[in-house]
Amino acid sequence: MPRLAAADSARRAGEPRDLSEALARGLSVLLAFDAGHAAMTLADVARRTGLPRATARRALLTLVHLGFAEAEGRLFRLTPQVLRLAGAYLGASAASTVLQPACDRLCAELGETCSVAILDGEDAVMIAYASPRRLHAAGAGPGLRLPAFCSAVGRVLLAHLPEAEQEAVLARLRPEPVTPFTVTAKPALRRILAEVRAAGFCLADQEAELGFRSIAVPLRRPDGRVVAALNTGCAAAQASLEAMHRHFLPRLLAEAAALRGQLL
């Protein structure tokens, strides 16, 4: 059996005894692929995952055998079969039956991009998305990840975490500026999150994308727990912050109230 890297060994020491190591390593290989690493060699995968080359090779060949990856010469890349994994989640949640129609309605009414996201670690991940044809962008849609600390939708999600969980995320966070307007100082971020929680919405101005501002509100279950965030945004030149507050926020809040009874 390949020898474990020191970091891997330390990680395993704190894992449950019944954890499937093979499955965990296979998933780490699957998740190593992203927009910046669409095709990788075995050495690339081993380096990104920290796995021994022999382990990474077995995982890659297993993914190829199952149809989730393909090999072309020395390069490996994922196949559309991977979408079945996302489809299983989306089909089993309210994303397709409740949240996507809500995004479609808002998009048609406001004429701007609308989305719903959940928190995954330090990222906000879109699970529903609608965009006017004129604004469709490559890579946008369900699965798109945004840094939670600087995006409106992400800040709503972070703001409504239990205090201990929020502090744990902030402690791990190493914020890097995405634009010249991105707030990265942790004391300032803590103040912003407190303000978002108190206000019940977040308006982020060109912090996650230059020239783009967005506004988001929490989506709650009937018991009050925040499970997602609803967001809309537009080019900074199209709407002032005051206009977004006056025109977009009431519609987002109304949609969030209507969805509350449908979220479990």
C-alpha positions as CSV (number, residue, x, y, z in Angstrom):
1,M,0.0,0.0,0.0
2,P,1.4,3.4,-0.9
3,R,2.8,5.3,2.0
4,L,0.7,8.2,3.3
5,A,1.9,11.8,3.1
6,A,2.4,13.4,6.5
7,A,-0.5,15.7,6.0
8,D,-2.8,12.8,4.9
9,S,-1.8,10.8,7.9
10,A,-2.5,13.6,10.3
11,R,-5.9,14.2,8.7
12,R,-6.8,10.5,9.0
13,A,-6.0,10.5,12.7
14,G,-9.1,12.6,13.4
15,E,-11.4,10.8,11.0
16,P,-14.2,8.4,12.0
17,R,-13.2,4.7,12.0
18,D,-15.9,3.8,9.5
19,L,-14.8,6.3,6.9
20,S,-14.2,4.8,3.5
21,E,-10.7,6.0,2.6
22,A,-11.0,4.8,-1.0
23,L,-14.2,6.8,-1.6
24,A,-12.8,9.9,0.1
25,R,-9.7,9.8,-2.1
26,G,-11.7,9.2,-5.2
27,L,-13.9,12.2,-4.5
28,S,-10.8,14.3,-3.8
29,V,-9.6,13.4,-7.3
30,L,-12.9,14.2,-8.8
31,L,-13.0,17.6,-7.1
32,A,-9.4,18.4,-8.2
33,F,-10.8,19.3,-11.7
34,D,-12.2,22.8,-12.1
35,A,-12.3,25.6,-14.6
36,G,-8.6,26.3,-14.3
37,H,-7.7,22.6,-14.4
38,A,-10.1,21.0,-16.9
39,A,-7.5,18.6,-18.2
40,M,-4.6,17.2,-16.1
41,T,-1.9,14.6,-16.2
42,L,-1.5,12.0,-13.4
43,A,1.3,14.1,-11.9
44,D,-1.0,17.1,-11.9
45,V,-3.7,15.3,-10.1
46,A,-1.3,13.8,-7.5
47,R,0.1,17.2,-6.9
48,R,-3.3,18.9,-6.5
49,T,-4.7,16.2,-4.2
50,G,-1.5,15.4,-2.2
51,L,-2.1,11.7,-3.0
52,P,0.6,9.2,-3.9
53,R,0.8,8.8,-7.7
54,A,-0.3,5.1,-7.5
55,T,-3.4,6.1,-5.5
56,A,-4.2,8.9,-7.8
57,R,-3.8,6.6,-10.8
58,R,-6.2,4.0,-9.4
59,A,-8.8,6.7,-8.7
60,L,-8.4,8.1,-12.2
61,L,-8.7,4.7,-13.9
62,T,-11.8,3.9,-11.7
63,L,-13.4,7.2,-12.8
64,V,-12.6,6.4,-16.4
65,H,-14.1,2.9,-16.0
66,L,-17.3,4.3,-14.5
67,G,-17.6,7.0,-17.2
68,F,-17.0,10.0,-15.0
69,A,-13.6,10.8,-16.7
70,E,-11.9,10.1,-20.0
71,A,-8.2,9.8,-20.9
72,E,-6.6,11.2,-24.0
73,G,-2.9,10.4,-24.1
74,R,-1.5,11.6,-20.8
75,L,-4.4,13.9,-20.0
76,F,-7.5,13.1,-18.0
77,R,-10.7,15.2,-18.0
78,L,-14.2,14.8,-16.6
79,T,-17.1,13.8,-18.8
80,P,-20.7,15.0,-18.7
81,Q,-21.5,11.9,-16.7
82,V,-20.4,14.0,-13.7
83,L,-23.6,16.0,-14.0
84,R,-25.6,13.0,-12.8
85,L,-24.1,13.7,-9.4
86,A,-25.3,17.3,-9.4
87,G,-28.6,16.2,-10.9
88,A,-29.2,13.8,-8.0
89,Y,-28.9,16.7,-5.5
90,L,-30.9,19.2,-7.6
91,G,-33.6,16.7,-8.3
92,A,-33.9,15.6,-4.6
93,S,-34.0,19.2,-3.3
94,A,-36.3,22.2,-3.8
95,A,-33.9,23.6,-6.4
96,S,-35.7,22.4,-9.5
97,T,-39.3,22.5,-8.3
98,V,-39.4,25.6,-6.2
99,L,-36.2,27.7,-6.5
100,Q,-35.6,27.7,-10.2
101,P,-39.1,28.9,-11.0
102,A,-38.7,31.7,-8.5
103,C,-35.5,32.8,-10.2
104,D,-37.2,32.6,-13.6
105,R,-40.0,34.8,-12.3
106,L,-37.7,37.4,-10.8
107,C,-35.5,37.4,-13.9
108,A,-38.5,38.1,-16.2
109,E,-39.9,40.8,-13.9
110,L,-36.6,42.6,-13.1
111,G,-34.8,42.0,-16.4
112,E,-31.7,41.0,-14.4
113,T,-29.8,37.9,-13.4
114,C,-31.3,36.1,-10.4
115,S,-29.9,33.2,-8.4
116,V,-30.2,31.1,-5.3
117,A,-27.1,29.9,-3.5
118,I,-26.1,27.8,-0.5
119,L,-23.0,27.9,1.6
120,D,-20.3,25.3,1.0
121,G,-17.3,26.0,3.2
122,E,-16.0,29.4,2.2
123,D,-17.9,29.6,-1.0
124,A,-21.5,30.4,-2.0
125,V,-22.6,27.8,-4.6
126,M,-25.5,28.5,-7.0
127,I,-28.2,25.9,-7.1
128,A,-30.7,27.8,-9.2
129,Y,-30.0,30.5,-11.8
130,A,-31.8,32.6,-14.4
131,S,-30.4,35.3,-16.7
132,P,-31.8,37.4,-19.5
133,R,-30.6,36.2,-22.8
134,R,-28.6,39.5,-23.3
135,L,-26.7,38.8,-20.1
136,H,-25.9,35.1,-20.4
137,A,-22.3,34.5,-19.5
138,A,-20.2,31.4,-20.1
139,G,-19.7,29.4,-16.9
140,A,-22.7,31.0,-15.1
141,G,-25.4,28.8,-13.7
142,P,-25.9,26.1,-11.1
143,G,-22.6,25.0,-9.7
144,L,-21.0,28.4,-10.0
145,R,-18.9,29.2,-6.9
146,L,-18.3,32.7,-5.5
147,P,-16.2,33.7,-2.5
148,A,-18.7,34.0,0.3
149,F,-16.8,36.8,2.1
150,C,-17.2,39.4,-0.6
151,S,-20.4,38.5,-2.4
152,A,-23.9,39.6,-1.4
153,V,-25.3,36.1,-1.4
154,G,-22.3,34.7,0.5
155,R,-22.5,37.4,3.2
156,V,-26.1,36.7,3.8
157,L,-25.3,33.0,4.3
158,L,-22.3,33.7,6.5
159,A,-24.2,36.3,8.5
160,H,-26.9,33.8,9.5
161,L,-24.5,31.0,10.6
162,P,-24.5,30.2,14.4
163,E,-21.8,32.4,16.0
164,A,-19.3,29.6,16.5
165,E,-19.6,28.4,12.9
166,Q,-19.2,31.8,11.5
167,E,-16.2,32.5,13.6
168,A,-14.7,29.1,12.5
169,V,-15.1,30.1,8.9
170,L,-13.6,33.5,9.5
171,A,-10.7,32.0,11.3
172,R,-9.9,29.7,8.3
173,L,-10.4,32.5,5.8
174,R,-7.5,34.0,4.0
175,P,-9.3,36.8,2.1
176,E,-7.6,38.1,-1.1
177,P,-8.9,41.1,-2.9
178,V,-11.0,40.2,-6.0
179,T,-11.4,43.8,-7.1
180,P,-10.0,47.1,-5.8
181,F,-13.3,47.5,-3.8
182,T,-13.1,44.1,-2.0
183,V,-13.1,44.3,1.8
184,T,-10.5,41.9,3.2
185,A,-9.9,43.1,6.8
186,K,-11.5,40.6,9.2
187,P,-12.7,43.2,11.7
188,A,-14.5,45.0,8.9
189,L,-15.9,41.8,7.6
190,R,-17.3,40.9,11.1
191,R,-18.9,44.4,11.3
192,I,-20.5,43.9,7.8
193,L,-21.9,40.4,8.7
194,A,-23.4,41.8,11.9
195,E,-25.0,44.6,9.9
196,V,-26.3,42.1,7.3
197,R,-27.9,39.9,10.0
198,A,-29.6,42.9,11.6
199,A,-30.8,44.4,8.3
200,G,-32.0,41.2,6.7
201,F,-30.3,41.8,3.4
202,C,-26.9,42.5,1.9
203,L,-25.9,44.9,-0.9
204,A,-22.4,44.3,-2.3
205,D,-21.0,47.0,-4.6
206,Q,-18.3,45.7,-7.1
207,E,-16.5,43.6,-4.4
208,A,-16.9,40.2,-6.1
209,E,-16.9,41.5,-9.7
210,L,-15.7,44.8,-11.0
211,G,-18.6,46.8,-12.5
212,F,-21.2,44.6,-11.0
213,R,-23.3,45.1,-7.8
214,S,-25.8,42.7,-6.3
215,I,-28.3,42.5,-3.5
216,A,-29.4,39.3,-1.6
217,V,-31.8,38.2,1.1
218,P,-32.1,35.1,3.2
219,L,-34.4,32.2,2.4
220,R,-35.9,30.6,5.5
221,R,-37.6,27.4,6.4
222,P,-40.9,27.6,8.3
223,D,-38.9,27.2,11.5
224,G,-36.9,30.3,10.7
225,R,-33.6,28.6,9.8
226,V,-31.8,30.2,6.9
227,V,-31.1,27.5,4.3
228,A,-30.2,29.6,1.2
229,A,-30.0,33.1,-0.1
230,L,-31.8,34.8,-3.0
231,N,-29.9,37.3,-5.1
232,T,-30.2,39.6,-8.0
233,G,-27.6,41.9,-9.6
234,C,-26.8,44.2,-12.4
235,A,-24.1,46.3,-14.0
236,A,-23.1,49.2,-11.7
237,A,-23.8,51.7,-14.5
238,Q,-27.4,50.5,-14.8
239,A,-28.7,51.0,-11.3
240,S,-27.5,53.1,-8.3
241,L,-27.3,51.5,-4.9
242,E,-30.4,53.5,-3.9
243,A,-32.3,52.2,-6.9
244,M,-31.4,48.6,-6.0
245,H,-32.6,49.2,-2.5
246,R,-35.8,50.8,-3.7
247,H,-36.7,48.6,-6.6
248,F,-35.0,45.2,-6.2
249,L,-35.1,44.7,-2.4
250,P,-38.9,44.7,-1.9
251,R,-39.4,42.2,-4.7
252,L,-36.7,39.9,-3.3
253,L,-38.2,40.1,0.2
254,A,-41.7,39.3,-1.2
255,E,-40.4,36.3,-3.1
256,A,-38.5,35.1,0.0
257,A,-41.7,35.4,2.1
258,A,-43.6,33.4,-0.5
259,L,-41.0,30.6,-0.6
260,R,-40.7,30.2,3.2
261,G,-43.6,27.7,3.5
262,Q,-42.1,25.6,0.6
263,L,-38.6,25.1,2.0
264,L,-37.9,22.1,4.2
